[in-house]
Amino acid sequence: MYFDTHCHLNSEQLYPEHDAFIKKALANQVDHMIVFGYDLESSKKAVELAKAYDFIYAAVGIGPNDCLETGDHDLAIIDEYLNEPKVVALGEIGLDYYWDDVPKEKQMDIFQKQILLAKKHHKPIVIHCRDAYEDTYQVLKNNGHPGVMHCYSGSAQMAERFIKLGFYISLAGPVTFKNARVPKDVAEKISLEYLLIETDCPYLTPHPYRGKLNEPANVVYIAQEIAKLKNMEIEDVARMTTFNAKKVFGIK
Ligand code: NI
């Protein structure tokens, strides 16, 4: 019923007990998940998890905070992983100006090179963007390739611009936070036709479990909040966001 479109069961916090977290997710009717890489090691683990479980898919990529030493050899490995049938997207990739671990020029170079790989493999891109919405928008506009704005934290107005470029808007834990006016506004204003749900676990645990470790089972709370804000049934939010996810990621 629920599709957690972005999780990190490959992270050091969740991986050691991934089987238990998966069982808990299934018990909560979270029956589809995509595990995302952010560097080579996590991408490799994502592919392994997708091979081990029918209902788990993988995305591979090198994120903006992990690309300081990325070179052509690393990108060739990502290129190779993209041949795997259960690798449904290239991500997470993007720009992050909040942390200054990696110079902007380097982030931009690795981001654009990976978009070319996604085009080559005809797979969507999943974007990590923090404090870099305008630059991200320009890159995506110039490249003309569809995908998902993951853990979207920008305005509803900005979301409309990404949607026009062929992007879905994915909402995570922050939409459930009491004082999070901006993501709530996005959930209210953006049509369900363009929304996805995700946990981005182990981070960004939704209310009422804020402060605890996040896990895929919690994606239900994101759906619940969207249903409340849109004055809809939670089943309809689950059904539509699952439909959207299958469409963008090409899952039958
Ligand atoms: Ni993530």
Residues whose N, C-alpha, C, O or C-beta is under 5 A from the ligand:
A	BS01	NI	D200
